[in-house]
Amino acid sequence: MPDQRLSAETFEELALPLFDQLYNFAHWLTHNAPEAEDLVQETYVKALRGFPGFQLGTNFRAWMFRILRNTFLTSRTGLKSTAMSDDEVDLDNIPTAAPNPESVLIAQANRELVRQGLTDLPLPYREILLLCEVEEMSYEEIAQVLAVPVGTVMSRLYRARKALRALLAEKFKGAPHGV
C-alpha cells in the first residue's frame, strides 16, 4: 500500500506543474474552454491510471502531452491518429504568397489574425507549431508526443511555418489598411 501512496504523491509532484501548459494545448485543439477542461481532466485520469507503468527518468512532460493528444484524437474527433504523411496534407489549398517584412510586422502586431491562422491550419501543422513555439518543446520531445521520427518533426515544422506564413500573407492582403 505505501508504494501506491508514494506513486500518487510522485505523480502529483510531476503532473500539477504541467496543468496550465496542458490546458493551453487542449484549448487550442478543441477551440472550446469547457471541452478543453474535460480533455485535461480525462488526461490526468488516464495518466494517473497508467502512472505505475511510467518509467521514472524518462520525459514525463512528453508522456503527458502524448496522452492528451491521443485522448483528443480518439475521444473527441474519432480519429485514430494524425500520423499522416506530409504529402497527405493538401498544400494546394494553402496560399503560397511569399511573406514580406511588412506582413511579418503586421502578424506580430495583430495576434488575432495569427490565432486565426493557426486555427485554419491542418491539425498536424497546428499541433506541431503549438508544441514547438508555444510549449517550447525540443524536437526530441515533440517526436515523443507525436510518435514520429525527429526528421519528420523538422520537416513538418518547416512546412507548418511555411503554411502559416502563406495563410497570414493571404489574410493580410484582405485586411483593411491600417491593421
C-alpha positions in Angstrom: 0.0 0.0 0.0 2.8 2.5 0.7 4.1 2.1 -2.8 0.7 3.2 -4.2 0.7 6.3 -2.0 4.3 7.2 -3.0 3.3 6.7 -6.6 0.3 9.0 -6.3 2.5 11.6 -4.5 5.1 11.4 -7.2 2.5 11.7 -9.9 1.1 14.8 -8.2 4.6 16.3 -7.9 5.3 15.8 -11.6 1.8 16.4 -13.0 0.5 19.5 -11.3 3.1 21.9 -12.7 2.0 20.9 -16.2 -1.6 21.8 -15.8 -1.6 25.3 -17.4 0.5 24.0 -20.4 -1.8 21.0 -20.9 -4.9 23.2 -20.7 -3.5 25.7 -23.2 -2.7 22.9 -25.7 -6.1 21.3 -25.1 -7.8 24.7 -25.7 -6.0 25.2 -29.0 -7.0 21.7 -30.1 -10.7 21.9 -29.1 -11.4 25.6 -29.6 -13.7 25.3 -26.6 -12.9 26.1 -22.9 -15.3 23.6 -21.3 -14.2 20.8 -23.7 -10.5 21.7 -23.0 -11.2 21.4 -19.3 -12.8 18.0 -19.8 -9.9 16.9 -22.0 -7.3 17.9 -19.4 -9.3 16.1 -16.7 -9.6 13.0 -18.8 -5.8 13.2 -19.5 -5.0 13.4 -15.8 -7.3 10.4 -15.0 -5.7 8.3 -17.8 -2.2 9.4 -16.7 -2.8 8.5 -13.1 -4.1 5.1 -14.0 -1.1 4.5 -16.3 1.5 6.0 -13.9 2.6 2.7 -12.4 3.8 1.8 -15.9 5.7 5.1 -16.4 9.5 4.8 -16.1 10.9 7.5 -13.8 13.8 9.2 -15.5 12.1 9.4 -18.9 10.3 12.5 -20.2 7.2 12.9 -18.1 6.1 16.1 -19.9 6.2 14.5 -23.3 4.3 11.5 -21.9 1.5 13.7 -20.5 1.2 15.7 -23.8 1.0 12.4 -25.7 -1.8 11.2 -23.5 -3.6 14.5 -24.0 -3.2 14.4 -27.8 -4.2 10.7 -28.1 -7.2 11.3 -25.9 -8.3 14.2 -28.1 -7.8 12.3 -31.3 -9.7 9.2 -30.1 -12.5 10.5 -27.9 -13.1 14.0 -29.3 -12.7 13.5 -33.0 -13.0 9.8 -33.6 -9.6 9.9 -35.3 -7.1 7.2 -34.6 -4.0 9.2 -35.5 -2.7 12.2 -37.3 0.4 10.3 -38.3 -0.3 11.2 -41.8 2.5 11.8 -44.2 3.2 15.4 -45.1 2.2 14.5 -48.7 -1.4 13.8 -47.4 -1.8 17.4 -46.2 -3.4 19.4 -49.0 -0.9 22.1 -49.7 -2.7 23.1 -52.9 -5.4 24.9 -50.9 -2.9 26.9 -48.8 -1.9 30.1 -50.5 1.7 30.3 -51.4 2.3 34.0 -51.5 5.8 34.8 -50.2 5.8 36.9 -47.0 7.4 40.2 -46.9 8.8 42.2 -43.9 5.7 44.3 -43.7 3.4 41.2 -43.4 5.7 39.8 -40.7 5.4 43.0 -38.6 1.7 43.1 -39.1 1.5 39.5 -37.9 3.3 40.4 -34.7 1.1 43.4 -34.1 -2.2 41.6 -34.7 -2.4 38.5 -32.5 -6.0 37.7 -33.5 -5.0 37.2 -37.2 -2.2 34.9 -36.1 -4.5 32.9 -33.8 -7.0 32.6 -36.7 -4.2 31.5 -39.0 -3.2 28.8 -36.5 -6.8 27.7 -36.2 -7.1 27.4 -40.0 -4.0 25.2 -40.3 -4.5 21.4 -40.7 -4.2 19.7 -37.3 -0.8 18.1 -37.8 0.7 21.6 -38.6 -1.2 23.4 -35.8 -0.2 20.9 -33.1 3.5 20.9 -34.1 3.7 24.7 -34.1 2.0 24.8 -30.7 4.3 22.2 -29.2 7.4 23.9 -30.6 6.6 27.6 -30.4 4.1 27.9 -27.6 5.1 25.0 -25.3 8.8 25.3 -26.3 9.4 21.6 -26.6 12.6 20.3 -28.1 12.4 18.3 -31.4 13.0 15.1 -29.4 10.1 15.9 -27.0 7.8 16.6 -29.9 8.9 13.4 -31.6 7.9 11.5 -28.5 4.5 13.3 -28.2 3.6 12.7 -31.9 5.2 9.3 -32.1 7.2 10.2 -35.2 10.9 10.4 -36.0 12.8 13.7 -35.3 13.3 14.2 -39.0 9.6 14.2 -39.5 9.2 16.8 -36.8 11.7 19.0 -38.5 10.1 18.5 -41.9 6.6 19.0 -40.6 7.6 22.1 -38.6 9.2 23.6 -41.7 6.1 23.0 -43.7 3.8 24.2 -40.9 5.7 27.5 -40.7 5.6 27.9 -44.4 1.8 27.2 -44.5 1.2 29.7 -41.6 3.2 32.4 -43.4 1.2 31.8 -46.5 -2.1 31.9 -44.7 -1.1 35.1 -42.9 0.1 36.8 -46.1 -3.2 36.0 -47.7 -5.2 37.3 -44.7 -3.2 40.5 -44.7 -3.9 41.1 -48.3 -7.6 41.0 -47.5 -7.3 43.0 -44.3 -8.3 46.7 -44.2 -5.5 49.2 -44.4 -4.0 50.3 -41.1 -4.1 46.9 -39.5 
